């Protein structure tokens, strides 16, 4: 952050050759600020023509410094992925990715990058009390249709309004809501199942979907007991 109130974001995206990266998105305060692809400046490098190449020549797909102006506490998130379809449309799964992770679309993102221009400590983006979530402008023309879903699910969790740090709008409460869902009874799921049992069931399902997958921690190499390899005395022979 310099004296004029602008911030330089050094963004570097790296991926294995078999991971398609078509778009890099810069999100500010919960809204998509910029989208970069093969036609923009700076541009996203083309995906390697050989997804099985063994060199590091095409690992770096995007490497640029992007400037932006901040007038108050702000946060940024960077995402990288294939082009995303409009919300509600199932994205196309790359066949190479599908052979490694069935029915998965690769998506990379950073942790929030907090900017505190006045040096007084990050207290959240400036929103008047009771205004709700920020209103995002229209997507830049360079964005894929589905880039709209890149915006944070609850931007106000980083907003400073009338809520104290431990109140309903806090990061801690949001994360608890996101990851700790209320228990709900399901007919197809046995109740009282332990976390260990759920993990075992997940591993069984994973092994069904791929003949090549086997959790490394489940592989056991039998080690003989010392008495099994110790020379045994020969039985006396009859004269």
ROGU-51355 format. One line per field, with one value per residue (C-alpha): x, y, z; residue in one letter. Coordinates in steps of 0.001 Angstrom, whole numbers. Example, Ala and Ser with C-alpha at 12.3 -4.5 7.8 and 13.67 -1.06 7.14 Angstrom:
2
xx	[12300 | 13670]
yy	[-4500 | -1060]
zz	[7800 | 7140]
residuo	[A | S]
END
This chain:
239
xx	[0 | 1507 | 860 | -1669 | -3995 | -3336 | -2424 | -395 | -1468 | 1198 | -795 | 863 | -1171 | 528 | -1076 | -128 | -283 | -3458 | -5345 | -7197 | -7012 | -9013 | -9919 | -8380 | -10806 | -10003 | -12716 | -12850 | -15111 | -17300 | -17706 | -15892 | -13559 | -11678 | -11530 | -8447 | -8343 | -6329 | -7607 | -6959 | -3888 | -2358 | -3371 | -3824 | -1465 | -2957 | -3388 | -553 | -1290 | 111 | -1510 | 968 | 4142 | 6831 | 8527 | 7866 | 7602 | 3832 | 3264 | 2860 | -414 | -699 | 1884 | 1056 | 880 | -2595 | -3194 | -6334 | -7350 | -8612 | -10290 | -10913 | -10418 | -10831 | -10218 | -9325 | -9693 | -8192 | -9761 | -8556 | -10530 | -11846 | -14518 | -17689 | -21175 | -24127 | -25561 | -27764 | -25875 | -23608 | -20037 | -18317 | -15841 | -12465 | -11853 | -8271 | -9354 | -12253 | -9845 | -8097 | -10977 | -14306 | -16948 | -14774 | -14020 | -10711 | -10970 | -8208 | -8640 | -6683 | -7463 | -8770 | -6021 | -6817 | -5785 | -5637 | -4844 | -4981 | -2935 | -5562 | -6274 | -8640 | -12205 | -14155 | -15371 | -17293 | -21047 | -23663 | -25606 | -28642 | -27668 | -27270 | -24842 | -22919 | -24480 | -22083 | -21814 | -22284 | -19628 | -16743 | -17148 | -14136 | -15778 | -17319 | -21051 | -20567 | -18067 | -20990 | -21013 | -17444 | -18686 | -18535 | -21643 | -21949 | -19948 | -21237 | -19144 | -16318 | -18467 | -18160 | -21555 | -23350 | -22437 | -19631 | -16789 | -18461 | -21945 | -23988 | -21988 | -18619 | -16295 | -16394 | -20183 | -20276 | -17740 | -19634 | -22837 | -21014 | -19349 | -21431 | -24879 | -27793 | -28347 | -31037 | -32512 | -32167 | -33846 | -30776 | -28251 | -27934 | -28137 | -25408 | -22702 | -19255 | -16803 | -14530 | -17379 | -18197 | -14565 | -14449 | -17631 | -16174 | -13016 | -15079 | -16988 | -13753 | -12302 | -15465 | -15151 | -11536 | -9577 | -6377 | -7300 | -6353 | -5689 | -1999 | -2631 | -4580 | -1697 | 29 | 3336 | 3459 | 6578 | 7599 | 7959 | 11538 | 10708 | 9520 | 12895 | 15137 | 16904 | 15022 | 16922 | 16910 | 14948 | 17219 | 17578 | 17291 | 20563]
yy	[0 | 3333 | 6917 | 7534 | 4853 | 2248 | -1341 | -3676 | -7323 | -9734 | -12655 | -15881 | -18923 | -22284 | -25590 | -29052 | -29494 | -31582 | -28873 | -26464 | -22806 | -20464 | -17662 | -15809 | -13711 | -10861 | -10351 | -7240 | -6947 | -9794 | -8501 | -9631 | -6753 | -8155 | -11333 | -12314 | -14798 | -15442 | -12214 | -9742 | -7771 | -9293 | -12612 | -16157 | -18533 | -21186 | -24629 | -27001 | -28896 | -32019 | -32524 | -35308 | -33277 | -33717 | -30319 | -27238 | -24998 | -24444 | -24660 | -20888 | -19870 | -16296 | -13956 | -10270 | -7295 | -5776 | -2333 | -1096 | 1935 | 1575 | 4260 | 2154 | -1302 | -3851 | -7509 | -9353 | -12976 | -14483 | -17469 | -19561 | -22192 | -23214 | -20902 | -21275 | -21627 | -19562 | -20471 | -23543 | -25116 | -28057 | -27281 | -29541 | -31878 | -32076 | -35730 | -35741 | -34288 | -36742 | -39673 | -38473 | -36965 | -38147 | -35458 | -32707 | -29246 | -27767 | -24505 | -22679 | -19707 | -17725 | -16847 | -13275 | -10684 | -7865 | -4270 | -1729 | 1648 | 3821 | 1446 | 1400 | -2318 | -4116 | -3616 | -4657 | -2969 | 228 | -358 | 1725 | -121 | -1934 | -1594 | -5350 | -6877 | -4732 | -4354 | -5648 | -3908 | -5779 | -8344 | -7085 | -8092 | -10405 | -12655 | -16034 | -16299 | -18194 | -15726 | -14146 | -17041 | -16201 | -13444 | -14329 | -16058 | -13612 | -10424 | -8793 | -11139 | -8733 | -5605 | -3130 | -1846 | -2004 | -5632 | -6252 | -8573 | -11516 | -10786 | -12495 | -10800 | -12016 | -14342 | -16891 | -17128 | -17309 | -20140 | -21988 | -21615 | -22726 | -25834 | -26856 | -27570 | -28488 | -32210 | -33463 | -36948 | -38835 | -42092 | -43320 | -42527 | -44452 | -42263 | -42132 | -42892 | -41917 | -39766 | -42791 | -44799 | -41979 | -41799 | -45556 | -45401 | -42546 | -44550 | -47562 | -45377 | -43907 | -47353 | -48344 | -45370 | -46028 | -49239 | -47230 | -45384 | -46845 | -44683 | -44864 | -44988 | -48237 | -50008 | -52380 | -54043 | -57129 | -57270 | -60712 | -61157 | -61704 | -65248 | -65983 | -65192 | -66414 | -69657 | -72517 | -75407 | -78533 | -81475 | -84272 | -87077 | -90678 | -92611]
zz	[0 | -1010 | 62 | -2732 | -1375 | -4054 | -3350 | -5557 | -5586 | -6817 | -8218 | -9329 | -10344 | -10815 | -11766 | -12954 | -16767 | -16539 | -14599 | -16962 | -15927 | -18170 | -15798 | -12837 | -10803 | -8416 | -5787 | -3610 | -575 | -1850 | -5430 | -8583 | -9469 | -12480 | -14555 | -16531 | -19399 | -22559 | -24198 | -21361 | -20379 | -18331 | -19851 | -18573 | -20363 | -22606 | -21112 | -22118 | -25315 | -23663 | -20243 | -19519 | -20066 | -17429 | -17682 | -15542 | -18606 | -18378 | -14632 | -14175 | -15835 | -14574 | -13080 | -12782 | -10445 | -10314 | -8773 | -7077 | -5013 | -1459 | 618 | 3697 | 5137 | 2357 | 1614 | -1588 | -2698 | -5859 | -7624 | -10567 | -12484 | -15891 | -17319 | -15280 | -16803 | -15661 | -12247 | -12415 | -15306 | -14530 | -15609 | -18120 | -16464 | -18191 | -19234 | -17896 | -14551 | -14482 | -14770 | -11598 | -9615 | -10973 | -11584 | -10112 | -11498 | -10285 | -8373 | -6520 | -4217 | -1659 | 1900 | 2289 | 1906 | 4337 | 3632 | 6472 | 4832 | 7942 | 10091 | 12804 | 12541 | 10180 | 11404 | 8293 | 5136 | 5786 | 5659 | 7368 | 10045 | 8650 | 4990 | 4490 | 2048 | -453 | -3890 | -6533 | -9900 | -13174 | -14008 | -16149 | -19796 | -19600 | -16984 | -17728 | -17075 | -13839 | -12359 | -10546 | -8086 | -7084 | -4786 | -1103 | 188 | 3069 | 2399 | 5569 | 7646 | 6848 | 7184 | 10024 | 11068 | 14403 | 15178 | 17693 | 16721 | 18446 | 17116 | 14382 | 11616 | 12853 | 10988 | 13807 | 13796 | 9999 | 9882 | 12593 | 10550 | 7401 | 8776 | 11793 | 10420 | 12684 | 12952 | 10606 | 10551 | 7290 | 6393 | 4500 | 7217 | 10469 | 13542 | 16143 | 13589 | 14822 | 12878 | 12474 | 10953 | 8538 | 7417 | 6887 | 4799 | 2751 | 2080 | 990 | -1466 | -2806 | -3395 | -5309 | -7680 | -8633 | -8838 | -8455 | -5269 | -1928 | 1139 | 1973 | 5702 | 5189 | 3464 | 5882 | 5235 | 7463 | 9607 | 10862 | 14576 | 15812 | 16870 | 13325 | 11789 | 14651 | 13727 | 15286 | 16911 | 14846 | 16159 | 17376 | 14931 | 15931 | 15909]
residuo	[X | X | X | X | X | X | X | X | X | X | X | X | X | X | X | X | X | X | X | X | X | X | X | X | X | X | X | X | X | X | X | X | X | X | X | X | X | X | X | X | X | X | X | X | X | X | X | X | X | X | X | X | X | X | X | X | X | X | X | X | X | X | X | X | X | X | X | X | X | X | X | X | X | X | X | X | X | X | X | X | X | X | X | X | X | X | X | X | X | X | X | X | X | X | X | X | X | X | X | X | X | X | X | X | X | X | X | X | X | X | X | X | X | X | X | X | X | X | X | X | X | X | X | X | X | X | X | X | X | X | X | X | X | X | X | X | X | X | X | X | X | X | X | X | X | X | X | X | X | X | X | X | X | X | X | X | X | X | X | X | X | X | X | X | X | X | X | X | X | X | X | X | X | X | X | X | X | X | X | X | X | X | X | X | X | X | X | X | X | X | X | X | X | X | X | X | X | X | X | X | X | X | X | X | X | X | X | X | X | X | X | X | X | X | X | X | X | X | X | X | X | X | X | X | X | X | X | X | X | X | X | X | X | X | X | X | X | X | X]
END
